[in-house]
Amino acid sequence: MGFISKIFPNKLWTKSFTFWWLISLATILLFDLFWMFQTTFRAFGYLTFWPILFLNATIMTLPSLFSRNGIWNLFVLLIADTLFISNLMYCNTYYNAIPLQSYFIAGNLSDFGASVADSFRWYYVFLPILSLLAFIIYSLSKFRNCIKPSLLHYCGLILVLFLLTWVADLPFGGSFARIGMMKDNAYEASSVSTVYSIPGFLAYDLHKSTMEITQKEEKEVGEWLKFHRQLTGKLSEDSTSQNFQNRKNLILILCESLESWPIGKIVEGKEITPELNRLIADSATFFAPNVVSQVGPGRSIDGQLLILAGMLPMKNNVYAYETEGNQFYTLPKALKMRGTHSYLISCDKPYVWNQTRVARAFGIDTLIQASDFYNDEPVGGHKRLSDGGLMKQSIEKMRKGEIWPEGEPGFLIWVTYSGHNPFKLPDKLRRINFEGDYPEIIRNYMTTANYTDHAIGMLIDYLRSRSDWEETMVVITGDHEGLASYRNEAIQNPATANIVDPGQHTPLIIINSPLAERYEGEMGEVDIYSTLLDLMKLSDYEWKGMGLSVVNPGFPGVAIGSTGNIEGNINEVPEEILDHLVKARDISDIILRFDLLKENEYVNE
């Protein structure tokens, strides 16, 4: 008993302190279990997990040292509940905790209320329920009559737990080094938030943001880019891109959450995407159905980075807020050298994803957004203009010469909106209905995909009527996959198992392409940039991107997904090339964090 009393001295472990410590511990464990249920249960196997768990429970019990009425303990628990639930909701889409910087841009969520609400799970309510029940039980008990715990013993316990954490991570070079190793491992990355807790995850984010580039990182970037130039040159030796017929205009339709699986599908005798099916059947269309989604924390805006700048997203931050002042080399800038005027057309507000500053950094000349349209067909929780309304009004503006007058070399980017999760359309906009016993989210997704398909058809019909159609190439793709955590539910449901793709694929459809074929292999979103450089005969542009052109005969047919998953002909690709592609995300993160493309040595040979 003497030994036990030294470890758990009565001066600290009063009934009040012990009660709130156990409730704090239960709260953290409940969060951990919810998180692991969504990701992996690996965290329990890490030695560091346990001292950090006890350390966080002890820190959360701090109010017991100064107040015995329990209200401040409840306040701390409710703050923790809010933090935990927010991160669990974020994890449902990104399989990661909320990056530090994203807390400062939380206002951006006001435009995605429906998507945010859809990421909530009913069992999350057990967190605040536990806190409220604990307060009620404590208020009815006599715990509040106990003496206050000893601050000296409390500080001693904190110190011991810190030392145990330090010792546990010492073999790995310390906690930050260990977190870095975990983040670089596809199977361990999602466990950082449970092993080291949300505060630990944020502390690492802050640590990374204050770091300066090391000689090792500079060397890694230099060697990676050198190998990439050699690889690009080798793969393009047999390319026929120089023989392609020149296209003066480039149209990019960036569809929100558009996946490949609805294309060509007939459900209950109905084509989900009849317009896209018609376009794919055209003899002048290039079609790649297996583009692996590669977005990161920036989700939609990361799609623009991948496709317009040929770079992979940051690992823990959103480049649109962190690096919008960087030097970028992009398709709009490449085309500007030909005298091409670029437009970005969207029904979003300018502040969403910091689009105005990103567009400026990417060299886009004209930004046309929400205030430039009449919102006559609102959709979504924040009533943005529907895809049909966006296309109809865009066509009218083009007919009037307000956008892209005929004869002007143009690069136009449409960013659609209707495909936002949870994919619900007003009844009056629905063009198709399904009677089968499908999960609601899949039924809604198919209905919305059909609506966006119709809107795209309207735009293509107008473009075909223009005198400059023969000089215009149209690219249709998705900014990222759309189903997120609902994919597992869909592929396990007998009604949709043969409908939904188990992989995260968006389509690449290129109409009026100088190379018309169907490519069935895997490619990444970052490869679209390099492919468009070739098809538009911009291969001499100084920044070749971090992907590879799929129209080159030697294209490896491999892509690294958003979670580090390797897709494609793994066994047929040389190990050095596969290793090169796996490292690309880390290299892009370093380039973005330190704005390395402002130095010519990283751009040119």
C-alpha positions as CSV (number, residue, x, y, z in Angstrom):
1,M,0.0,0.0,0.0
2,G,2.9,2.3,0.7
3,F,4.1,1.9,-2.9
4,I,0.7,2.6,-4.3
5,S,0.3,5.7,-2.2
6,K,3.5,7.1,-3.6
7,I,2.3,6.6,-7.2
8,F,-1.2,7.8,-6.4
9,P,-0.8,10.3,-3.5
10,N,-4.0,11.3,-1.7
11,K,-3.0,14.9,-2.0
12,L,-3.5,14.7,-5.7
13,W,-5.9,11.8,-6.3
14,T,-8.9,13.2,-4.4
15,K,-12.3,11.9,-5.2
16,S,-13.0,15.0,-7.3
17,F,-9.8,14.9,-9.2
18,T,-10.1,11.1,-9.8
19,F,-13.7,11.5,-11.1
20,W,-12.9,14.2,-13.6
21,W,-9.6,12.4,-14.7
22,L,-11.6,9.2,-15.4
23,I,-14.2,11.2,-17.4
24,S,-11.5,13.0,-19.4
25,L,-9.8,9.7,-20.1
26,A,-13.1,8.1,-21.2
27,T,-13.7,11.1,-23.5
28,I,-10.4,10.8,-25.2
29,L,-10.7,7.0,-25.6
30,L,-14.2,7.5,-27.0
31,F,-12.8,9.9,-29.6
32,D,-9.9,7.4,-30.3
33,L,-12.3,4.6,-30.9
34,F,-14.5,6.6,-33.2
35,W,-11.4,7.7,-35.2
36,M,-10.0,4.2,-35.4
37,F,-13.3,2.8,-36.5
38,Q,-13.1,5.2,-39.5
39,T,-9.4,4.5,-40.1
40,T,-7.3,1.8,-38.4
41,F,-6.8,0.4,-34.9
42,R,-3.0,0.5,-35.2
43,A,-2.7,3.3,-32.6
44,F,-3.1,0.9,-29.6
45,G,0.1,-0.8,-30.6
46,Y,2.3,2.3,-30.3
47,L,4.1,2.6,-26.9
48,T,3.8,6.4,-27.1
49,F,0.0,6.2,-27.2
50,W,-0.3,5.4,-23.5
51,P,1.7,8.1,-21.7
52,I,0.2,10.7,-24.1
53,L,-3.3,9.4,-23.4
54,F,-2.7,9.7,-19.6
55,L,-1.0,13.1,-20.1
56,N,-3.9,14.6,-22.0
57,A,-6.4,13.3,-19.4
58,T,-4.3,14.9,-16.7
59,I,-4.1,18.2,-18.5
60,M,-7.9,18.2,-19.1
61,T,-8.4,17.8,-15.4
62,L,-6.5,21.0,-14.5
63,P,-9.7,22.9,-13.5
64,S,-10.1,20.6,-10.5
65,L,-7.1,22.2,-8.8
66,F,-8.8,25.6,-8.7
67,S,-12.5,25.0,-8.6
68,R,-14.7,22.4,-7.0
69,N,-18.1,23.2,-8.5
70,G,-17.3,21.2,-11.8
71,I,-18.5,23.9,-14.2
72,W,-15.0,24.6,-15.5
73,N,-14.4,20.9,-15.9
74,L,-17.5,20.7,-18.0
75,F,-16.4,23.8,-20.0
76,V,-13.0,22.0,-20.9
77,L,-14.8,18.8,-21.8
78,L,-17.3,20.6,-24.1
79,I,-14.4,22.4,-25.9
80,A,-12.7,19.0,-26.3
81,D,-15.9,17.5,-27.6
82,T,-16.2,20.2,-30.2
83,L,-12.6,19.7,-31.3
84,F,-13.0,16.0,-31.5
85,I,-16.3,16.0,-33.4
86,S,-14.9,18.5,-35.9
87,N,-11.9,16.4,-36.6
88,L,-14.0,13.2,-36.9
89,M,-16.2,14.9,-39.5
90,Y,-13.1,16.1,-41.4
91,C,-11.7,12.6,-41.2
92,N,-14.7,11.2,-43.0
93,T,-13.5,12.9,-46.2
94,Y,-9.8,13.5,-45.8
95,Y,-8.7,10.6,-43.5
96,N,-6.7,13.1,-41.6
97,A,-7.0,15.7,-38.8
98,I,-7.8,19.3,-39.6
99,P,-4.5,21.2,-40.5
100,L,-3.6,24.0,-38.2
101,Q,-4.0,26.7,-40.9
102,S,-7.6,25.5,-41.6
103,Y,-8.8,26.7,-38.2
104,F,-8.1,30.2,-39.3
105,I,-10.2,29.8,-42.5
106,A,-13.2,28.1,-40.9
107,G,-15.4,30.8,-42.4
108,N,-14.9,29.1,-45.7
109,L,-17.2,26.3,-44.5
110,S,-20.2,28.6,-44.7
111,D,-20.6,27.8,-48.3
112,F,-20.5,24.1,-47.8
113,G,-23.0,23.7,-45.0
114,A,-24.7,20.7,-46.5
115,S,-21.5,18.8,-47.2
116,V,-20.3,19.5,-43.6
117,A,-23.6,18.3,-42.1
118,D,-23.4,15.2,-44.2
119,S,-20.1,14.2,-42.6
120,F,-21.7,14.0,-39.2
121,R,-22.4,10.6,-37.7
122,W,-25.1,10.1,-35.1
123,Y,-22.9,8.3,-32.6
124,Y,-20.7,11.5,-32.2
125,V,-23.4,12.8,-29.8
126,F,-22.1,10.3,-27.2
127,L,-19.2,12.7,-26.6
128,P,-21.2,15.7,-25.3
129,I,-23.7,13.3,-23.7
130,L,-20.9,11.8,-21.6
131,S,-19.7,15.3,-20.5
132,L,-23.2,16.4,-19.5
133,L,-24.0,13.2,-17.6
134,A,-20.7,13.5,-15.8
135,F,-21.5,17.1,-14.7
136,I,-25.0,16.0,-13.5
137,I,-23.6,13.1,-11.5
138,Y,-20.9,15.3,-10.0
139,S,-23.4,17.9,-9.0
140,L,-25.5,15.4,-7.2
141,S,-22.5,13.8,-5.4
142,K,-20.4,14.9,-2.4
143,F,-17.2,15.0,-4.5
144,R,-17.2,18.8,-4.4
145,N,-16.7,18.7,-0.6
146,C,-13.2,17.1,-1.1
147,I,-10.0,19.1,-0.5
148,K,-8.4,20.6,-3.5
149,P,-5.7,18.5,-5.1
150,S,-2.0,19.5,-4.6
151,L,-0.6,21.6,-7.4
152,L,2.9,20.4,-6.6
153,H,2.0,16.7,-7.0
154,Y,0.0,17.6,-10.2
155,C,3.1,19.2,-11.8
156,G,5.1,16.2,-10.7
157,L,2.7,13.8,-12.5
158,I,2.8,16.0,-15.7
159,L,6.6,15.9,-15.6
160,V,6.7,12.1,-15.3
161,L,4.3,11.6,-18.2
162,F,6.3,14.0,-20.4
163,L,9.5,12.0,-19.5
164,L,7.8,8.7,-20.4
165,T,6.7,10.1,-23.7
166,W,10.2,11.4,-24.4
167,V,11.7,8.0,-23.6
168,A,9.2,6.2,-25.7
169,D,10.1,8.3,-28.8
170,L,13.8,8.6,-28.1
171,P,14.8,5.6,-30.4
172,F,13.1,7.5,-33.3
173,G,14.8,10.8,-32.8
174,G,12.0,12.4,-30.8
175,S,8.3,12.9,-31.2
176,F,8.4,15.3,-34.2
177,A,10.8,12.9,-36.0
178,R,8.5,10.0,-35.2
179,I,5.4,11.9,-36.5
180,G,7.2,12.7,-39.7
181,M,8.0,9.0,-40.2
182,M,4.4,8.1,-39.6
183,K,3.1,10.7,-42.0
184,D,5.4,9.3,-44.7
185,N,3.8,5.8,-44.3
186,A,0.5,5.1,-46.0
187,Y,-0.5,2.7,-43.2
188,E,0.5,4.9,-40.3
189,A,-0.3,8.4,-41.4
190,S,-4.0,8.3,-40.2
191,S,-2.8,7.2,-36.7
192,V,-0.9,10.4,-35.8
193,S,-4.1,12.0,-34.4
194,T,-4.8,9.1,-32.0
195,V,-1.2,8.3,-31.0
196,Y,-0.2,11.9,-30.5
197,S,-3.6,13.4,-30.0
198,I,-5.1,16.4,-31.9
199,P,-2.9,18.9,-30.0
200,G,0.2,16.8,-30.9
201,F,-0.9,16.8,-34.5
202,L,-1.3,20.6,-34.4
203,A,2.0,21.1,-32.6
204,Y,3.8,19.2,-35.4
205,D,2.0,21.3,-38.0
206,L,3.2,24.5,-36.3
207,H,6.7,23.0,-36.0
208,K,6.8,22.3,-39.8
209,S,5.6,25.8,-40.7
210,T,8.5,27.4,-38.9
211,M,11.2,25.2,-40.4
212,E,13.7,26.4,-43.0
213,I,14.7,24.3,-45.9
214,T,17.6,21.9,-45.1
215,Q,20.5,21.0,-47.4
216,K,19.0,17.5,-47.5
217,E,15.7,18.8,-48.8
218,E,17.4,21.0,-51.4
219,K,19.4,18.0,-52.6
220,E,16.3,15.7,-52.7
221,V,14.4,18.3,-54.8
222,G,17.3,18.9,-57.1
223,E,17.9,15.1,-57.7
224,W,14.1,14.4,-58.1
225,L,13.7,17.2,-60.7
226,K,16.8,16.1,-62.6
227,F,15.6,12.5,-62.8
228,H,12.1,13.8,-63.8
229,R,13.5,15.8,-66.7
230,Q,15.5,12.8,-67.9
231,L,12.5,10.6,-67.6
232,T,10.2,13.1,-69.4
233,G,12.8,13.4,-72.2
234,K,13.2,9.6,-72.5
235,L,9.4,9.0,-72.7
236,S,8.9,11.7,-75.3
237,E,11.5,10.5,-77.7
238,D,8.9,8.4,-79.6
239,S,6.1,11.0,-79.1
240,T,4.2,12.1,-82.1
241,S,3.0,15.3,-80.4
242,Q,5.0,17.5,-82.8
243,N,2.8,16.1,-85.6
244,F,-0.5,17.0,-83.8
245,Q,-2.7,19.6,-85.5
246,N,-2.6,22.8,-83.6
247,R,-5.5,23.9,-81.4
248,K,-5.8,27.6,-80.7
249,N,-8.4,27.4,-77.9
250,L,-8.6,25.3,-74.8
251,I,-11.7,24.7,-72.8
252,L,-11.5,23.0,-69.4
253,I,-14.8,21.9,-67.7
254,L,-13.8,21.0,-64.1
255,C,-16.8,19.1,-62.7
256,E,-17.3,19.0,-58.9
257,S,-16.9,15.4,-57.6
258,L,-17.4,13.8,-61.0
259,E,-16.3,10.1,-60.9
260,S,-15.9,7.8,-63.9
261,W,-18.2,5.0,-62.9
262,P,-21.5,6.7,-64.0
263,I,-20.2,7.1,-67.5
264,G,-21.6,4.5,-69.9
265,K,-23.7,3.0,-67.1
266,I,-27.3,2.0,-67.8
267,V,-29.3,1.7,-64.6
268,E,-33.0,0.6,-64.8
269,G,-32.7,1.0,-68.5
270,K,-31.6,4.7,-68.2
271,E,-28.3,6.2,-69.2
272,I,-26.9,8.2,-66.3
273,T,-24.7,10.3,-68.6
274,P,-26.1,10.2,-72.1
275,E,-24.3,13.4,-73.2
276,L,-20.9,12.3,-72.1
277,N,-21.6,8.9,-73.6
278,R,-22.3,10.6,-77.0
279,L,-19.1,12.7,-76.7
280,I,-16.9,9.7,-75.9
281,A,-18.3,7.8,-78.9
282,D,-17.1,10.6,-81.2
283,S,-14.2,9.7,-83.4
284,A,-12.3,12.8,-82.4
285,T,-12.4,12.1,-78.6
286,F,-9.6,10.9,-76.3
287,F,-10.9,9.1,-73.2
288,A,-9.1,7.9,-70.1
289,P,-11.6,6.6,-67.5
290,N,-9.0,5.7,-64.8
291,V,-7.6,9.0,-63.5
292,V,-6.6,8.5,-59.9
293,S,-7.8,11.2,-57.5
294,Q,-4.7,12.9,-56.0
295,V,-6.1,15.9,-54.0
296,G,-5.2,16.7,-50.5
297,P,-6.6,19.0,-47.7
298,G,-7.5,21.6,-50.3
299,R,-9.9,19.2,-52.1
300,S,-11.4,21.2,-55.0
301,I,-8.7,23.9,-55.2
302,D,-6.1,21.1,-55.2
303,G,-7.7,19.9,-58.4
304,Q,-6.8,23.2,-60.0
305,L,-3.2,22.9,-58.7
306,L,-2.8,19.4,-60.2
307,I,-4.4,20.2,-63.6
308,L,-3.3,23.8,-64.2
309,A,0.1,23.8,-62.5
310,G,1.1,20.2,-62.7
311,M,2.0,20.0,-59.0
312,L,0.8,17.7,-56.2
313,P,-0.9,19.2,-53.2
314,M,0.7,20.0,-49.8
315,K,0.7,17.2,-47.3
316,N,-0.9,19.0,-44.3
317,N,-1.8,22.5,-45.5
318,V,-3.9,24.1,-48.2
319,Y,-1.6,25.8,-50.7
320,A,-4.4,28.3,-51.6
321,Y,-3.9,30.0,-48.3
322,E,-0.3,29.1,-47.5
323,T,1.5,29.6,-50.9
324,E,-0.8,31.8,-53.0
325,G,2.1,34.3,-53.3
326,N,4.4,31.7,-54.8
327,Q,5.8,31.6,-58.3
328,F,3.7,29.1,-60.4
329,Y,4.2,27.9,-63.9
330,T,0.8,27.1,-65.4
331,L,-1.2,26.3,-68.5
332,P,-2.8,29.8,-68.5
333,K,0.8,31.3,-68.5
334,A,2.0,28.9,-71.2
335,L,-0.9,29.8,-73.4
336,K,-0.5,33.5,-72.7
337,M,2.8,33.4,-74.6
338,R,0.6,32.8,-77.7
339,G,-1.6,35.8,-76.9
340,T,-4.4,33.6,-75.3
341,H,-6.8,35.3,-72.9
342,S,-7.8,33.1,-70.0
343,Y,-11.1,33.1,-68.1
344,L,-12.2,31.2,-64.9
345,I,-16.0,30.9,-64.7
346,S,-17.7,29.7,-61.5
347,C,-20.8,30.4,-59.4
348,D,-18.8,30.5,-56.2
349,K,-17.9,33.6,-54.3
350,P,-14.3,35.0,-54.8
351,Y,-13.2,34.2,-51.2
352,V,-14.0,30.5,-51.4
353,W,-10.7,28.6,-51.3
354,N,-9.0,32.0,-51.8
355,Q,-9.9,31.6,-55.5
356,T,-9.2,35.2,-56.5
357,R,-5.6,35.2,-55.3
358,V,-5.0,31.7,-56.7
359,A,-6.3,32.7,-60.1
360,R,-4.0,35.7,-60.1
361,A,-1.0,33.5,-59.1
362,F,-1.9,31.1,-61.9
363,G,-2.0,33.9,-64.5
364,I,-5.7,33.8,-65.2
365,D,-6.8,37.1,-66.8
366,T,-10.5,37.3,-66.0
367,L,-12.4,35.8,-63.1
368,I,-16.2,35.5,-63.5
369,Q,-18.0,34.4,-60.3
370,A,-21.2,34.5,-58.3
371,S,-22.0,38.2,-58.6
372,D,-21.7,38.1,-62.4
373,F,-24.7,35.7,-62.6
374,Y,-28.4,35.8,-61.8
375,N,-29.1,33.0,-59.3
376,D,-32.3,31.8,-60.9
377,E,-31.7,28.0,-60.3
378,P,-30.2,27.8,-56.7
379,V,-29.0,24.4,-55.5
380,G,-27.2,23.2,-52.3
381,G,-27.4,24.4,-48.7
382,H,-26.2,27.9,-49.7
383,K,-28.2,28.2,-52.8
384,R,-25.5,28.5,-55.4
385,L,-26.4,28.7,-59.1
386,S,-26.9,25.3,-60.6
387,D,-24.7,23.8,-63.3
388,G,-27.6,24.2,-65.8
389,G,-28.0,27.9,-64.9
390,L,-24.3,28.5,-65.0
391,M,-24.0,27.0,-68.5
392,K,-27.1,28.8,-69.9
393,Q,-25.9,32.2,-68.7
394,S,-22.4,31.6,-69.7
395,I,-23.6,30.8,-73.2
396,E,-25.6,34.0,-73.3
397,K,-22.5,36.0,-72.2
398,M,-20.4,34.4,-75.0
399,R,-23.1,35.1,-77.6
400,K,-23.0,38.8,-76.5
401,G,-19.2,38.8,-76.7
402,E,-18.9,39.5,-72.9
403,I,-16.8,36.3,-72.6
404,W,-14.4,35.0,-75.3
405,P,-15.5,36.9,-78.4
406,E,-15.2,34.7,-81.5
407,G,-11.8,34.9,-83.1
408,E,-10.0,35.7,-79.8
409,P,-7.6,32.9,-78.6
410,G,-9.1,31.7,-75.4
411,F,-8.5,29.4,-72.4
412,L,-11.8,29.0,-70.5
413,I,-12.2,27.1,-67.2
414,W,-15.6,26.2,-65.9
415,V,-15.8,25.1,-62.3
416,T,-19.2,23.5,-61.6
417,Y,-21.0,23.3,-58.3
418,S,-24.1,21.0,-58.3
419,G,-22.0,17.9,-57.7
420,H,-21.2,18.9,-54.1
421,N,-21.8,16.3,-51.4
422,P,-24.6,15.4,-50.4
423,F,-25.6,15.7,-54.1
424,K,-29.2,16.8,-53.5
425,L,-31.1,18.6,-56.3
426,P,-34.4,20.4,-56.1
427,D,-37.2,18.2,-57.6
428,K,-37.7,20.6,-60.4
429,L,-34.1,20.2,-61.7
430,R,-34.2,16.4,-61.6
431,R,-34.1,14.8,-65.1
432,I,-34.0,11.2,-64.0
433,N,-35.3,9.0,-61.2
434,F,-34.4,5.6,-59.9
435,E,-36.8,3.2,-58.2
436,G,-34.3,0.5,-56.9
437,D,-33.3,0.0,-53.3
438,Y,-30.0,2.0,-53.5
439,P,-28.3,3.9,-50.7
440,E,-29.7,7.4,-50.7
441,I,-26.3,9.0,-51.3
442,I,-25.8,6.8,-54.4
443,R,-29.2,7.6,-55.7
444,N,-28.6,11.3,-55.3
445,Y,-25.2,11.0,-56.9
446,M,-26.5,9.4,-60.0
447,T,-29.3,11.9,-60.3
448,T,-26.9,14.8,-59.9
449,A,-24.4,13.3,-62.4
450,N,-27.2,13.1,-64.9
451,Y,-28.1,16.8,-64.3
452,T,-24.5,17.9,-64.7
453,D,-24.2,15.8,-67.8
454,H,-27.1,17.6,-69.4
455,A,-25.6,21.0,-68.5
456,I,-22.3,20.0,-70.2
457,G,-24.2,18.9,-73.3
458,M,-25.7,22.4,-73.6
459,L,-22.3,24.0,-73.5
460,I,-20.8,21.6,-76.0
461,D,-23.7,22.2,-78.4
462,Y,-23.0,25.9,-78.3
463,L,-19.3,25.5,-78.7
464,R,-19.9,23.3,-81.8
465,S,-21.9,26.2,-83.3
466,R,-19.0,28.6,-83.2
467,S,-16.9,29.4,-86.2
468,D,-13.7,28.6,-84.2
469,W,-14.9,25.1,-83.1
470,E,-12.3,23.3,-85.3
471,E,-9.5,25.1,-83.5
472,T,-10.9,24.4,-80.0
473,M,-10.1,21.4,-77.7
474,V,-12.5,20.7,-74.8
475,V,-11.4,18.8,-71.7
476,I,-13.9,17.4,-69.2
477,T,-12.7,16.0,-65.9
478,G,-13.6,15.9,-62.2
479,D,-11.7,17.9,-59.6
480,H,-11.6,14.8,-57.3
481,E,-13.5,11.7,-56.3
482,G,-16.9,12.3,-54.7
483,L,-18.1,9.4,-52.5
484,A,-15.4,9.5,-49.8
485,S,-16.4,7.3,-46.9
486,Y,-19.6,6.3,-48.6
487,R,-17.7,4.2,-51.2
488,N,-17.3,1.2,-48.8
489,E,-21.1,1.3,-48.1
490,A,-21.8,1.3,-51.8
491,I,-19.6,-1.5,-52.8
492,Q,-20.9,-3.7,-50.0
493,N,-24.5,-3.1,-50.9
494,P,-25.8,-5.7,-53.3
495,A,-27.9,-3.1,-55.2
496,T,-24.8,-0.9,-56.0
497,A,-21.8,-3.3,-55.7
498,N,-21.7,-3.7,-59.5
499,I,-22.4,0.0,-60.2
500,V,-19.9,1.9,-58.1
501,D,-16.2,1.8,-58.8
502,P,-14.3,0.6,-55.7
503,G,-11.4,2.9,-56.7
504,Q,-11.2,6.7,-56.6
505,H,-11.3,7.5,-60.4
506,T,-12.3,10.6,-62.2
507,P,-12.6,10.7,-66.0
508,L,-10.5,12.5,-68.6
509,I,-12.5,13.3,-71.7
510,I,-10.9,15.4,-74.4
511,I,-13.1,16.4,-77.3
512,N,-11.7,17.5,-80.7
513,S,-8.4,16.0,-79.6
514,P,-5.5,15.8,-82.1
515,L,-5.0,12.2,-80.7
516,A,-8.3,10.3,-80.5
517,E,-8.1,7.0,-78.6
518,R,-9.2,5.3,-75.4
519,Y,-6.5,4.8,-72.7
520,E,-7.7,2.2,-70.1
521,G,-4.6,2.2,-67.8
522,E,-4.1,4.2,-64.6
523,M,-2.9,7.8,-64.6
524,G,-2.9,10.6,-62.0
525,E,-4.6,14.0,-62.0
526,V,-1.1,15.5,-62.1
527,D,-0.5,13.8,-65.5
528,I,-3.4,15.8,-67.1
529,Y,-1.2,18.9,-67.1
530,S,1.7,17.2,-68.9
531,T,-0.8,15.6,-71.3
532,L,-2.4,18.9,-72.2
533,L,1.0,20.5,-72.8
534,D,1.6,17.8,-75.5
535,L,-1.9,18.0,-77.0
536,M,-1.7,21.8,-77.2
537,K,1.8,21.6,-78.7
538,L,3.2,23.4,-75.6
539,S,5.9,20.8,-75.0
540,D,8.6,23.5,-75.1
541,Y,7.2,25.4,-72.0
542,E,9.8,25.6,-69.3
543,W,7.8,23.8,-66.6
544,K,6.9,20.3,-67.7
545,G,5.0,19.5,-64.4
546,M,5.5,16.7,-61.9
547,G,3.5,14.3,-63.9
548,L,4.0,12.5,-67.2
549,S,2.1,12.8,-70.5
550,V,-0.2,9.9,-71.1
551,V,0.0,10.3,-74.9
552,N,3.7,9.3,-74.8
553,P,4.1,5.6,-75.7
554,G,6.3,5.0,-72.7
555,F,3.8,6.2,-70.1
556,P,4.2,3.9,-67.1
557,G,0.5,3.4,-66.3
558,V,1.0,4.0,-62.6
559,A,-0.4,6.6,-60.2
560,I,-0.1,7.4,-56.5
561,G,-3.5,8.2,-54.9
562,S,-4.4,10.7,-52.3
563,T,-3.8,8.3,-49.4
564,G,-0.5,7.0,-50.8
565,N,-2.2,4.0,-52.6
566,I,-0.3,2.8,-55.6
567,E,-2.5,2.0,-58.6
568,G,-1.7,0.4,-61.9
569,N,1.0,-1.8,-63.5
570,I,3.2,-1.9,-60.4
571,N,5.0,-5.1,-61.4
572,E,5.7,-3.8,-64.9
573,V,7.3,-0.5,-63.9
574,P,11.0,-0.3,-63.0
575,E,11.6,0.2,-59.3
576,E,13.4,3.5,-59.7
577,I,10.5,5.0,-61.6
578,L,8.0,3.7,-59.1
579,D,10.1,5.1,-56.2
580,H,10.3,8.4,-58.2
581,L,6.5,8.6,-58.4
582,V,6.0,7.7,-54.7
583,K,8.3,10.6,-53.7
584,A,6.6,13.2,-55.8
585,R,4.1,14.3,-53.1
586,D,6.9,15.0,-50.6
587,I,9.0,16.8,-53.2
588,S,6.0,19.0,-54.3
589,D,5.3,19.8,-50.6
590,I,8.9,21.1,-50.2
591,I,8.7,23.1,-53.4
592,L,5.5,24.7,-52.3
593,R,6.5,25.4,-48.7
594,F,9.7,27.1,-49.8
595,D,8.6,28.6,-53.1
596,L,11.4,26.9,-54.9
597,L,10.1,27.5,-58.4
598,K,11.1,31.2,-58.1
599,E,14.6,29.9,-58.6
600,N,15.4,29.1,-62.3
601,E,17.6,26.2,-61.3
602,Y,14.6,24.2,-60.2
603,V,12.6,25.0,-63.4
604,N,15.1,24.8,-66.2
605,E,17.7,22.2,-67.0
